Amino acid sequence: FGKHLQNRRIPPRIITMYVEHDFSQDWTLRLQGLHSGERNKFPGSTSFWEGHLHPWFLMDVSAQGKVGSGTLILGVNNLLNTDYFTSISESAQQNNRFSKAPGATATVRYRVEY
């Protein structure tokens, strides 16, 4: 009691939100955001799992609709190409564990149900 739990046990505050719009009976557009807050319960510490977690914001967009006998899904993750470290990387505080999260990534999928 009286001591903060490390970052591997308590993540930073996370807020998610999305807006979705049906352009027609067959096509939908979705814009979503994810904000990961700051956590710095161990200022100056160099211990494992006690690193300063910096805030970041991601935005994704996707569209899906009927094409032929299936569904076409187009998307971009990390639409703003946010440059950030994952919470695990920052909290570990070890050079061999620092890895950046992926940048903007486009996806194209076609789904057929039978």
Secondary structure as UniProt FT lines:
FT   TURN            7..9
FT   STRAND          14..22
FT   STRAND          27..36
FT   TURN            43..44
FT   TURN            48..49
FT   STRAND          56..67
FT   TURN            68..69
FT   STRAND          70..77
FT   TURN            79..80
FT   HELIX           87..92
FT   HELIX           95..97
FT   STRAND          105..111
//
